[in-house]
């Protein structure tokens, strides 16, 4: 496990972004954990989150020319990540979309740099894949190439079939999905915390029921 994976899990728990208990997912499953990036809701935590994204992006073998953040959660993410990458010597253009196209002023559905070249989509998680599907269509409609998706946490559980939601994206669109951390990283972290043994057991049981490799 690379250090930043484990550091990210610790950071998410400290900020109560990753919490444990019993939570109902969109798929109707009772999950022993819940991950909500919306709780990275101050300047310090958003800045740290962006640094984790930057580390994961720079360590991933995905060549890209710009960043795209789908509305709404992707908007602050893509801006913060662009700033973080610039601090690492990668000054890149970024853009995001409006939910409804603007018919006055500059108009259109895209805000920021024009979509061009190889575009890396950044989002928080992939559940049903709706955000990715809409982003891919928008990027292609503007003559650019979606080259990958970067998310915070890969739950590594079955989507609509036997594949995980991230695997479905890769199979459906032919683009890689990379995450800051995965469920396996969370399990590795919990194994090191005797006081979280009950949480570990619940997560392992959930993975056994719904997980994919």
Secondary structure by P-SEA (a helix, b strand, c coil): ccaaaaaaaaaaaaacccccccccccccccccccccccccccaaaaaaaaaaaaaaaaaccccccbbbbccccaaaaaaaaaaaaaaacccccccccccccccccccccccccccccbbbbbbcccccaaaaaaaaaaaaaacccccbbbbcccccccccccccaaaaaaaaccbbbbbcccaaaaaaaaaacccaaaaaaaaaaaaaacccc
